Amino acid sequence: MIITRWQAPIVPSKEQVHMILESEGLEPYDEVYEPQMKVQDHRHPFAEVRVIVSGEMIFNISGNQFVLRPGDRVEIPANTKHSHTAQGAQGCVCVCAQRAI
């Protein structure tokens, strides 16, 4: 797992995140989570890339818990057990992509 914290004072827009992921050869798509919505433990046969656009999300990846905020990015290796929950009262918007292994 690779976590990249956004360090710049201005958070990228959803369109900018799409352009960043597309420049890496990925095909990004949006996911919107209602407040407190939880996605239970699961795995994928591909690596997952996720960037938070608005709101906050709590991740549990193989027992490691952390919070991602706008601009933060996580890359989850293929076949890695993970879950996530939208934190806060406003829900969460993410831009996601799949990286073939």
Biopython code that builds the backbone (N, CA, C, O; Angstrom):
import numpy as np
from Bio.PDB.StructureBuilder import StructureBuilder

atoms = [
    (1, "MET", "N", (0.851, -1.164, 0.000)),
    (1, "MET", "CA", (0.000, 0.000, 0.000)),
    (1, "MET", "C", (0.894, 1.223, 0.000)),
    (1, "MET", "O", (1.905, 1.271, 0.700)),
    (2, "ILE", "N", (0.510, 2.212, -0.793)),
    (2, "ILE", "CA", (1.233, 3.480, -0.846)),
    (2, "ILE", "C", (0.245, 4.598, -0.548)),
    (2, "ILE", "O", (-0.765, 4.743, -1.236)),
    (3, "ILE", "N", (0.541, 5.389, 0.480)),
    (3, "ILE", "CA", (-0.299, 6.533, 0.834)),
    (3, "ILE", "C", (0.476, 7.791, 0.474)),
    (3, "ILE", "O", (1.631, 7.954, 0.867)),
    (4, "THR", "N", (-0.169, 8.682, -0.279)),
    (4, "THR", "CA", (0.445, 9.956, -0.634)),
    (4, "THR", "C", (-0.432, 11.066, -0.080)),
    (4, "THR", "O", (-1.584, 11.220, -0.485)),
    (5, "ARG", "N", (0.116, 11.835, 0.844)),
    (5, "ARG", "CA", (-0.616, 12.951, 1.456)),
    (5, "ARG", "C", (-0.456, 14.197, 0.598)),
    (5, "ARG", "O", (0.650, 14.521, 0.167)),
    (6, "TRP", "N", (-1.568, 14.902, 0.347)),
    (6, "TRP", "CA", (-1.527, 16.131, -0.442)),
    (6, "TRP", "C", (-0.897, 17.217, 0.406)),
    (6, "TRP", "O", (-1.354, 17.466, 1.522)),
    (7, "GLN", "N", (0.138, 17.869, -0.093)),
    (7, "GLN", "CA", (0.888, 18.851, 0.683)),
    (7, "GLN", "C", (0.649, 20.299, 0.252)),
    (7, "GLN", "O", (0.950, 21.218, 1.014)),
    (8, "ALA", "N", (0.125, 20.518, -0.929)),
    (8, "ALA", "CA", (-0.055, 21.878, -1.440)),
    (8, "ALA", "C", (-1.240, 22.560, -0.750)),
    (8, "ALA", "O", (-2.144, 21.881, -0.262)),
    (9, "PRO", "N", (-1.241, 23.893, -0.707)),
    (9, "PRO", "CA", (-2.338, 24.604, -0.026)),
    (9, "PRO", "C", (-3.670, 24.531, -0.770)),
    (9, "PRO", "O", (-4.725, 24.671, -0.152)),
    (10, "ILE", "N", (-3.640, 24.314, -2.079)),
    (10, "ILE", "CA", (-4.879, 24.228, -2.858)),
    (10, "ILE", "C", (-5.105, 22.769, -3.240)),
    (10, "ILE", "O", (-4.239, 22.129, -3.836)),
    (11, "VAL", "N", (-6.283, 22.251, -2.886)),
    (11, "VAL", "CA", (-6.634, 20.856, -3.170)),
    (11, "VAL", "C", (-7.079, 20.742, -4.626)),
    (11, "VAL", "O", (-7.794, 21.617, -5.114)),
    (12, "PRO", "N", (-6.674, 19.685, -5.329)),
    (12, "PRO", "CA", (-7.073, 19.547, -6.735)),
    (12, "PRO", "C", (-8.575, 19.299, -6.880)),
    (12, "PRO", "O", (-9.198, 18.665, -6.029)),
    (13, "SER", "N", (-9.139, 19.807, -7.967)),
    (13, "SER", "CA", (-10.555, 19.562, -8.267)),
    (13, "SER", "C", (-10.713, 18.134, -8.789)),
    (13, "SER", "O", (-9.734, 17.453, -9.095)),
    (14, "LYS", "N", (-11.948, 17.709, -8.882)),
    (14, "LYS", "CA", (-12.231, 16.380, -9.421)),
    (14, "LYS", "C", (-11.694, 16.260, -10.841)),
    (14, "LYS", "O", (-11.146, 15.222, -11.213)),
    (15, "GLU", "N", (-11.847, 17.303, -11.628)),
    (15, "GLU", "CA", (-11.359, 17.286, -13.015)),
    (15, "GLU", "C", (-9.843, 17.170, -13.058)),
    (15, "GLU", "O", (-9.294, 16.460, -13.901)),
    (16, "GLN", "N", (-9.163, 17.871, -12.146)),
    (16, "GLN", "CA", (-7.706, 17.790, -12.100)),
    (16, "GLN", "C", (-7.229, 16.398, -11.687)),
    (16, "GLN", "O", (-6.241, 15.894, -12.222)),
    (17, "VAL", "N", (-7.928, 15.778, -10.738)),
    (17, "VAL", "CA", (-7.577, 14.417, -10.329)),
    (17, "VAL", "C", (-7.759, 13.465, -11.505)),
    (17, "VAL", "O", (-6.927, 12.585, -11.727)),
    (18, "HIS", "N", (-8.844, 13.636, -12.259)),
    (18, "HIS", "CA", (-9.054, 12.812, -13.453)),
    (18, "HIS", "C", (-7.871, 12.962, -14.407)),
    (18, "HIS", "O", (-7.364, 11.968, -14.927)),
    (19, "MET", "N", (-7.431, 14.198, -14.638)),
    (19, "MET", "CA", (-6.314, 14.431, -15.561)),
    (19, "MET", "C", (-5.027, 13.795, -15.047)),
    (19, "MET", "O", (-4.260, 13.235, -15.831)),
    (20, "ILE", "N", (-4.782, 13.873, -13.743)),
    (20, "ILE", "CA", (-3.581, 13.264, -13.163)),
    (20, "ILE", "C", (-3.588, 11.758, -13.405)),
    (20, "ILE", "O", (-2.593, 11.196, -13.863)),
    (21, "LEU", "N", (-4.711, 11.102, -13.098)),
    (21, "LEU", "CA", (-4.782, 9.649, -13.260)),
    (21, "LEU", "C", (-4.729, 9.253, -14.733)),
    (21, "LEU", "O", (-4.105, 8.253, -15.086)),
    (22, "GLU", "N", (-5.382, 10.036, -15.594)),
    (22, "GLU", "CA", (-5.322, 9.745, -17.027)),
    (22, "GLU", "C", (-3.890, 9.867, -17.554)),
    (22, "GLU", "O", (-3.490, 9.116, -18.443)),
    (23, "SER", "N", (-3.116, 10.813, -17.008)),
    (23, "SER", "CA", (-1.722, 10.983, -17.443)),
    (23, "SER", "C", (-0.868, 9.771, -17.060)),
    (23, "SER", "O", (0.213, 9.570, -17.613)),
    (24, "GLU", "N", (-1.359, 8.962, -16.106)),
    (24, "GLU", "CA", (-0.678, 7.732, -15.707)),
    (24, "GLU", "C", (-1.168, 6.529, -16.516)),
    (24, "GLU", "O", (-0.771, 5.394, -16.254)),
    (25, "GLY", "N", (-2.033, 6.787, -17.498)),
    (25, "GLY", "CA", (-2.562, 5.704, -18.320)),
    (25, "GLY", "C", (-3.741, 4.976, -17.700)),
    (25, "GLY", "O", (-4.096, 3.882, -18.140)),
    (26, "LEU", "N", (-4.351, 5.571, -16.679)),
    (26, "LEU", "CA", (-5.490, 4.946, -15.993)),
    (26, "LEU", "C", (-6.805, 5.510, -16.527)),
    (26, "LEU", "O", (-6.828, 6.549, -17.187)),
    (27, "GLU", "N", (-7.892, 4.811, -16.233)),
    (27, "GLU", "CA", (-9.230, 5.247, -16.629)),
    (27, "GLU", "C", (-10.028, 5.552, -15.360)),
    (27, "GLU", "O", (-10.672, 4.659, -14.809)),
    (28, "PRO", "N", (-9.992, 6.796, -14.894)),
    (28, "PRO", "CA", (-10.638, 7.140, -13.627)),
    (28, "PRO", "C", (-12.165, 7.179, -13.716)),
    (28, "PRO", "O", (-12.745, 7.416, -14.775)),
    (29, "TYR", "N", (-12.787, 6.939, -12.567)),
    (29, "TYR", "CA", (-14.242, 7.037, -12.431)),
    (29, "TYR", "C", (-14.538, 7.569, -11.031)),
    (29, "TYR", "O", (-13.715, 7.445, -10.125)),
    (30, "ASP", "N", (-15.706, 8.156, -10.864)),
    (30, "ASP", "CA", (-16.096, 8.770, -9.588)),
    (30, "ASP", "C", (-16.885, 7.785, -8.739)),
    (30, "ASP", "O", (-17.631, 6.952, -9.253)),
    (31, "GLU", "N", (-16.703, 7.900, -7.425)),
    (31, "GLU", "CA", (-17.531, 7.180, -6.461)),
    (31, "GLU", "C", (-17.975, 8.185, -5.404)),
    (31, "GLU", "O", (-17.174, 8.985, -4.920)),
    (32, "VAL", "N", (-19.263, 8.138, -5.049)),
    (32, "VAL", "CA", (-19.838, 9.044, -4.054)),
    (32, "VAL", "C", (-20.390, 8.190, -2.913)),
    (32, "VAL", "O", (-21.139, 7.240, -3.138)),
    (33, "TYR", "N", (-20.009, 8.543, -1.694)),
    (33, "TYR", "CA", (-20.429, 7.805, -0.509)),
    (33, "TYR", "C", (-21.237, 8.708, 0.402)),
    (33, "TYR", "O", (-20.831, 9.831, 0.699)),
    (34, "GLU", "N", (-22.380, 8.210, 0.841)),
    (34, "GLU", "CA", (-23.204, 8.919, 1.813)),
    (34, "GLU", "C", (-22.472, 8.937, 3.158)),
    (34, "GLU", "O", (-21.601, 8.099, 3.393)),
    (35, "PRO", "N", (-22.814, 9.886, 4.046)),
    (35, "PRO", "CA", (-22.170, 9.927, 5.359)),
    (35, "PRO", "C", (-22.266, 8.585, 6.084)),
    (35, "PRO", "O", (-23.324, 7.957, 6.120)),
    (36, "GLN", "N", (-21.156, 8.165, 6.652)),
    (36, "GLN", "CA", (-21.040, 6.935, 7.443)),
    (36, "GLN", "C", (-21.220, 5.647, 6.621)),
    (36, "GLN", "O", (-21.278, 4.560, 7.196)),
    (37, "MET", "N", (-21.308, 5.753, 5.298)),
    (37, "MET", "CA", (-21.439, 4.550, 4.460)),
    (37, "MET", "C", (-20.172, 3.711, 4.569)),
    (37, "MET", "O", (-19.060, 4.223, 4.441)),
    (38, "LYS", "N", (-20.355, 2.417, 4.808)),
    (38, "LYS", "CA", (-19.225, 1.503, 4.983)),
    (38, "LYS", "C", (-19.204, 0.469, 3.867)),
    (38, "LYS", "O", (-20.240, -0.088, 3.502)),
    (39, "VAL", "N", (-18.027, 0.222, 3.336)),
    (39, "VAL", "CA", (-17.809, -0.866, 2.383)),
    (39, "VAL", "C", (-17.024, -1.927, 3.142)),
    (39, "VAL", "O", (-15.900, -1.681, 3.581)),
    (40, "GLN", "N", (-17.616, -3.103, 3.295)),
    (40, "GLN", "CA", (-17.026, -4.182, 4.090)),
    (40, "GLN", "C", (-15.749, -4.718, 3.443)),
    (40, "GLN", "O", (-15.439, -4.413, 2.291)),
    (41, "ASP", "N", (-15.016, -5.525, 4.216)),
    (41, "ASP", "CA", (-13.788, -6.148, 3.717)),
    (41, "ASP", "C", (-14.024, -6.827, 2.376)),
    (41, "ASP", "O", (-15.000, -7.552, 2.186)),
    (42, "HIS", "N", (-13.106, -6.572, 1.455)),
    (42, "HIS", "CA", (-13.157, -7.201, 0.140)),
    (42, "HIS", "C", (-11.769, -7.156, -0.482)),
    (42, "HIS", "O", (-10.854, -6.550, 0.075)),
    (43, "ARG", "N", (-11.613, -7.795, -1.634)),
    (43, "ARG", "CA", (-10.358, -7.830, -2.378)),
    (43, "ARG", "C", (-10.664, -7.643, -3.852)),
    (43, "ARG", "O", (-11.789, -7.865, -4.298)),
    (44, "HIS", "N", (-9.647, -7.232, -4.608)),
    (44, "HIS", "CA", (-9.776, -7.093, -6.059)),
    (44, "HIS", "C", (-8.612, -7.832, -6.724)),
    (44, "HIS", "O", (-7.538, -7.942, -6.134)),
    (45, "PRO", "N", (-8.812, -8.334, -7.937)),
    (45, "PRO", "CA", (-7.703, -8.956, -8.672)),
    (45, "PRO", "C", (-6.831, -7.912, -9.373)),
    (45, "PRO", "O", (-5.989, -8.269, -10.197)),
    (46, "PHE", "N", (-7.016, -6.656, -9.064)),
    (46, "PHE", "CA", (-6.262, -5.545, -9.657)),
    (46, "PHE", "C", (-5.866, -4.586, -8.533)),
    (46, "PHE", "O", (-6.463, -4.609, -7.457)),
    (47, "ALA", "N", (-4.868, -3.751, -8.781)),
    (47, "ALA", "CA", (-4.500, -2.704, -7.820)),
    (47, "ALA", "C", (-5.518, -1.574, -7.930)),
    (47, "ALA", "O", (-5.941, -1.213, -9.028)),
    (48, "GLU", "N", (-5.901, -1.027, -6.800)),
    (48, "GLU", "CA", (-6.880, 0.062, -6.770)),
    (48, "GLU", "C", (-6.180, 1.364, -6.409)),
    (48, "GLU", "O", (-5.390, 1.409, -5.466)),
    (49, "VAL", "N", (-6.469, 2.416, -7.156)),
    (49, "VAL", "CA", (-5.963, 3.752, -6.872)),
    (49, "VAL", "C", (-7.172, 4.606, -6.504)),
    (49, "VAL", "O", (-8.180, 4.600, -7.211)),
    (50, "ARG", "N", (-7.070, 5.341, -5.394)),
    (50, "ARG", "CA", (-8.200, 6.143, -4.927)),
    (50, "ARG", "C", (-7.681, 7.483, -4.428)),
    (50, "ARG", "O", (-6.742, 7.534, -3.633)),
    (51, "VAL", "N", (-8.296, 8.576, -4.897)),
    (51, "VAL", "CA", (-7.942, 9.927, -4.463)),
    (51, "VAL", "C", (-9.197, 10.582, -3.897)),
    (51, "VAL", "O", (-10.251, 10.560, -4.532)),
    (52, "ILE", "N", (-9.087, 11.156, -2.717)),
    (52, "ILE", "CA", (-10.226, 11.819, -2.086)),
    (52, "ILE", "C", (-10.365, 13.221, -2.678)),
    (52, "ILE", "O", (-9.400, 13.982, -2.735)),
    (53, "VAL", "N", (-11.588, 13.551, -3.118)),
    (53, "VAL", "CA", (-11.871, 14.876, -3.679)),
    (53, "VAL", "C", (-12.531, 15.766, -2.622)),
    (53, "VAL", "O", (-12.187, 16.941, -2.493)),
    (54, "SER", "N", (-13.466, 15.212, -1.877)),
    (54, "SER", "CA", (-14.110, 15.962, -0.793)),
    (54, "SER", "C", (-14.516, 14.988, 0.302)),
    (54, "SER", "O", (-14.748, 13.806, 0.048)),
    (55, "GLY", "N", (-14.598, 15.503, 1.523)),
    (55, "GLY", "CA", (-14.930, 14.658, 2.663)),
    (55, "GLY", "C", (-13.711, 13.913, 3.179)),
    (55, "GLY", "O", (-12.574, 14.224, 2.822)),
    (56, "GLU", "N", (-13.969, 12.926, 4.022)),
    (56, "GLU", "CA", (-12.900, 12.108, 4.602)),
    (56, "GLU", "C", (-13.316, 10.645, 4.561)),
    (56, "GLU", "O", (-14.503, 10.323, 4.615)),
    (57, "MET", "N", (-12.330, 9.770, 4.465)),
    (57, "MET", "CA", (-12.603, 8.349, 4.439)),
    (57, "MET", "C", (-11.615, 7.628, 5.349)),
    (57, "MET", "O", (-10.409, 7.872, 5.301)),
    (58, "ILE", "N", (-12.150, 6.734, 6.179)),
    (58, "ILE", "CA", (-11.323, 5.888, 7.040)),
    (58, "ILE", "C", (-11.095, 4.573, 6.299)),
    (58, "ILE", "O", (-12.045, 3.938, 5.843)),
    (59, "PHE", "N", (-9.840, 4.172, 6.183)),
    (59, "PHE", "CA", (-9.484, 2.920, 5.525)),
    (59, "PHE", "C", (-8.955, 1.928, 6.544)),
    (59, "PHE", "O", (-8.328, 2.307, 7.534)),
    (60, "ASN", "N", (-9.213, 0.664, 6.292)),
    (60, "ASN", "CA", (-8.591, -0.430, 7.017)),
    (60, "ASN", "C", (-8.021, -1.349, 5.948)),
    (60, "ASN", "O", (-8.760, -2.030, 5.236)),
    (61, "ILE", "N", (-6.700, -1.357, 5.845)),
    (61, "ILE", "CA", (-6.041, -2.191, 4.837)),
    (61, "ILE", "C", (-5.154, -3.180, 5.574)),
    (61, "ILE", "O", (-4.143, -2.811, 6.171)),
    (62, "SER", "N", (-5.553, -4.441, 5.519)),
    (62, "SER", "CA", (-4.807, -5.514, 6.198)),
    (62, "SER", "C", (-4.532, -5.171, 7.662)),
    (62, "SER", "O", (-3.448, -5.447, 8.174)),
    (63, "GLY", "N", (-5.516, -4.570, 8.332)),
    (63, "GLY", "CA", (-5.388, -4.266, 9.748)),
    (63, "GLY", "C", (-4.787, -2.903, 10.060)),
    (63, "GLY", "O", (-4.737, -2.512, 11.226)),
    (64, "ASN", "N", (-4.330, -2.171, 9.050)),
    (64, "ASN", "CA", (-3.781, -0.823, 9.252)),
    (64, "ASN", "C", (-4.877, 0.203, 8.985)),
    (64, "ASN", "O", (-5.426, 0.250, 7.884)),
    (65, "GLN", "N", (-5.201, 1.031, 9.992)),
    (65, "GLN", "CA", (-6.244, 2.040, 9.832)),
    (65, "GLN", "C", (-5.643, 3.428, 9.684)),
    (65, "GLN", "O", (-4.670, 3.776, 10.353)),
    (66, "PHE", "N", (-6.242, 4.220, 8.789)),
    (66, "PHE", "CA", (-5.800, 5.598, 8.574)),
    (66, "PHE", "C", (-6.930, 6.379, 7.932)),
    (66, "PHE", "O", (-7.870, 5.796, 7.392)),
    (67, "VAL", "N", (-6.837, 7.709, 7.992)),
    (67, "VAL", "CA", (-7.833, 8.605, 7.413)),
    (67, "VAL", "C", (-7.229, 9.309, 6.208)),
    (67, "VAL", "O", (-6.089, 9.771, 6.260)),
    (68, "LEU", "N", (-7.990, 9.391, 5.127)),
    (68, "LEU", "CA", (-7.592, 10.177, 3.960)),
    (68, "LEU", "C", (-8.511, 11.385, 3.860)),
    (68, "LEU", "O", (-9.717, 11.295, 4.093)),
    (69, "ARG", "N", (-7.910, 12.522, 3.506)),
    (69, "ARG", "CA", (-8.635, 13.785, 3.361)),
    (69, "ARG", "C", (-8.463, 14.289, 1.936)),
    (69, "ARG", "O", (-7.700, 13.694, 1.175)),
    (70, "PRO", "N", (-9.141, 15.364, 1.544)),
    (70, "PRO", "CA", (-9.066, 15.843, 0.158)),
    (70, "PRO", "C", (-7.625, 15.995, -0.351)),
    (70, "PRO", "O", (-6.770, 16.605, 0.291)),
    (71, "GLY", "N", (-7.402, 15.418, -1.519)),
    (71, "GLY", "CA", (-6.101, 15.433, -2.168)),
    (71, "GLY", "C", (-5.263, 14.212, -1.858)),
    (71, "GLY", "O", (-4.345, 13.889, -2.612)),
    (72, "ASP", "N", (-5.562, 13.514, -0.748)),
    (72, "ASP", "CA", (-4.793, 12.325, -0.376)),
    (72, "ASP", "C", (-5.101, 11.168, -1.324)),
    (72, "ASP", "O", (-6.194, 11.061, -1.880)),
    (73, "ARG", "N", (-4.100, 10.310, -1.485)),
    (73, "ARG", "CA", (-4.196, 9.196, -2.434)),
    (73, "ARG", "C", (-3.712, 7.913, -1.768)),
    (73, "ARG", "O", (-2.771, 7.924, -0.974)),
    (74, "VAL", "N", (-4.376, 6.805, -2.107)),
    (74, "VAL", "CA", (-3.921, 5.497, -1.660)),
    (74, "VAL", "C", (-3.890, 4.561, -2.864)),
    (74, "VAL", "O", (-4.767, 4.604, -3.727)),
    (75, "GLU", "N", (-2.872, 3.724, -2.903)),
    (75, "GLU", "CA", (-2.780, 2.656, -3.904)),
    (75, "GLU", "C", (-2.767, 1.353, -3.137)),
    (75, "GLU", "O", (-1.871, 1.095, -2.334)),
    (76, "ILE", "N", (-3.773, 0.534, -3.395)),
    (76, "ILE", "CA", (-3.950, -0.730, -2.681)),
    (76, "ILE", "C", (-3.562, -1.863, -3.627)),
    (76, "ILE", "O", (-4.161, -2.006, -4.693)),
    (77, "PRO", "N", (-2.565, -2.674, -3.252)),
    (77, "PRO", "CA", (-2.135, -3.760, -4.137)),
    (77, "PRO", "C", (-3.257, -4.763, -4.412)),
    (77, "PRO", "O", (-4.190, -4.908, -3.621)),
    (78, "ALA", "N", (-3.147, -5.436, -5.527)),
    (78, "ALA", "CA", (-4.121, -6.472, -5.888)),
    (78, "ALA", "C", (-4.188, -7.527, -4.788)),
    (78, "ALA", "O", (-3.192, -7.828, -4.131)),
    (79, "ASN", "N", (-5.382, -8.078, -4.603)),
    (79, "ASN", "CA", (-5.635, -9.171, -3.660)),
    (79, "ASN", "C", (-5.348, -8.810, -2.203)),
    (79, "ASN", "O", (-5.064, -9.693, -1.392)),
    (80, "THR", "N", (-5.418, -7.521, -1.863)),
    (80, "THR", "CA", (-5.211, -7.066, -0.490)),
    (80, "THR", "C", (-6.563, -6.783, 0.150)),
    (80, "THR", "O", (-7.359, -6.004, -0.377)),
    (81, "LYS", "N", (-6.818, -7.424, 1.296)),
    (81, "LYS", "CA", (-8.092, -7.218, 1.994)),
    (81, "LYS", "C", (-8.161, -5.792, 2.510)),
    (81, "LYS", "O", (-7.222, -5.306, 3.141)),
    (82, "HIS", "N", (-9.290, -5.115, 2.236)),
    (82, "HIS", "CA", (-9.468, -3.740, 2.696)),
    (82, "HIS", "C", (-10.946, -3.401, 2.836)),
    (82, "HIS", "O", (-11.813, -4.033, 2.234)),
    (83, "SER", "N", (-11.203, -2.374, 3.657)),
    (83, "SER", "CA", (-12.552, -1.819, 3.817)),
    (83, "SER", "C", (-12.391, -0.319, 3.996)),
    (83, "SER", "O", (-11.296, 0.171, 4.272)),
    (84, "HIS", "N", (-13.502, 0.413, 3.834)),
    (84, "HIS", "CA", (-13.451, 1.859, 4.053)),
    (84, "HIS", "C", (-14.821, 2.385, 4.431)),
    (84, "HIS", "O", (-15.853, 1.804, 4.095)),
    (85, "THR", "N", (-14.797, 3.525, 5.156)),
    (85, "THR", "CA", (-16.018, 4.151, 5.644)),
    (85, "THR", "C", (-15.927, 5.655, 5.436)),
    (85, "THR", "O", (-14.914, 6.270, 5.767)),
    (86, "ALA", "N", (-16.984, 6.249, 4.887)),
    (86, "ALA", "CA", (-17.046, 7.707, 4.754)),
    (86, "ALA", "C", (-17.210, 8.283, 6.149)),
    (86, "ALA", "O", (-18.118, 7.901, 6.887)),
    (87, "GLN", "N", (-16.331, 9.201, 6.502)),
    (87, "GLN", "CA", (-16.347, 9.795, 7.844)),
    (87, "GLN", "C", (-16.945, 11.189, 7.789)),
    (87, "GLN", "O", (-16.721, 11.925, 6.827)),
    (88, "GLY", "N", (-17.699, 11.555, 8.807)),
    (88, "GLY", "CA", (-18.247, 12.903, 8.885)),
    (88, "GLY", "C", (-19.672, 12.976, 8.392)),
    (88, "GLY", "O", (-20.253, 11.982, 7.957)),
    (89, "ALA", "N", (-20.225, 14.172, 8.467)),
    (89, "ALA", "CA", (-21.638, 14.385, 8.156)),
    (89, "ALA", "C", (-21.887, 14.702, 6.686)),
    (89, "ALA", "O", (-23.042, 14.753, 6.264)),
    (90, "GLN", "N", (-20.837, 14.915, 5.896)),
    (90, "GLN", "CA", (-21.049, 15.343, 4.515)),
    (90, "GLN", "C", (-20.774, 14.270, 3.472)),
    (90, "GLN", "O", (-20.897, 14.549, 2.279)),
    (91, "GLY", "N", (-20.416, 13.083, 3.860)),
    (91, "GLY", "CA", (-20.120, 12.043, 2.890)),
    (91, "GLY", "C", (-18.752, 12.262, 2.264)),
    (91, "GLY", "O", (-17.954, 13.061, 2.753)),
    (92, "CYS", "N", (-18.491, 11.553, 1.190)),
    (92, "CYS", "CA", (-17.161, 11.583, 0.591)),
    (92, "CYS", "C", (-17.268, 11.346, -0.916)),
    (92, "CYS", "O", (-18.069, 10.530, -1.372)),
    (93, "VAL", "N", (-16.451, 12.069, -1.680)),
    (93, "VAL", "CA", (-16.344, 11.868, -3.126)),
    (93, "VAL", "C", (-14.907, 11.454, -3.425)),
    (93, "VAL", "O", (-13.958, 12.102, -2.983)),
    (94, "CYS", "N", (-14.758, 10.366, -4.181)),
    (94, "CYS", "CA", (-13.446, 9.843, -4.546)),
    (94, "CYS", "C", (-13.360, 9.694, -6.060)),
    (94, "CYS", "O", (-14.367, 9.497, -6.740)),
    (95, "VAL", "N", (-12.150, 9.792, -6.567)),
    (95, "VAL", "CA", (-11.871, 9.400, -7.937)),
    (95, "VAL", "C", (-11.032, 8.138, -7.836)),
    (95, "VAL", "O", (-10.022, 8.105, -7.133)),
    (96, "CYS", "N", (-11.458, 7.104, -8.542)),
    (96, "CYS", "CA", (-10.819, 5.789, -8.431)),
    (96, "CYS", "C", (-10.366, 5.323, -9.808)),
    (96, "CYS", "O", (-10.827, 5.807, -10.841)),
    (97, "ALA", "N", (-9.442, 4.362, -9.780)),
    (97, "ALA", "CA", (-8.986, 3.745, -11.021)),
    (97, "ALA", "C", (-8.432, 2.372, -10.680)),
    (97, "ALA", "O", (-8.113, 2.089, -9.525)),
    (98, "GLN", "N", (-8.321, 1.524, -11.692)),
    (98, "GLN", "CA", (-7.774, 0.190, -11.533)),
    (98, "GLN", "C", (-6.487, 0.104, -12.318)),
    (98, "GLN", "O", (-6.399, 0.528, -13.471)),
    (99, "ARG", "N", (-5.475, -0.467, -11.648)),
    (99, "ARG", "CA", (-4.182, -0.665, -12.305)),
    (99, "ARG", "C", (-3.995, -2.162, -12.502)),
    (99, "ARG", "O", (-3.986, -2.922, -11.534)),
    (100, "ALA", "N", (-3.847, -2.588, -13.750)),
    (100, "ALA", "CA", (-3.651, -4.007, -14.040)),
    (100, "ALA", "C", (-2.319, -4.454, -13.454)),
    (100, "ALA", "O", (-1.354, -3.692, -13.391)),
    (101, "ILE", "N", (-2.298, -5.716, -13.026)),
    (101, "ILE", "CA", (-1.048, -6.245, -12.458)),
    (101, "ILE", "C", (-0.314, -7.087, -13.479)),
    (101, "ILE", "O", (0.758, -7.618, -13.187)),
]
sb = StructureBuilder()
sb.init_structure("model")
sb.init_model(0)
sb.init_chain("A")
sb.init_seg("    ")
for serial, (resi, resn, name, xyz) in enumerate(atoms, 1):
    if name == "N":
        sb.init_residue(resn, " ", resi, " ")
    sb.init_atom(name, np.array(xyz, "f"), 0.0, 1.0, " ", f" {name:<3s}", serial, name[0])
structure = sb.get_structure()
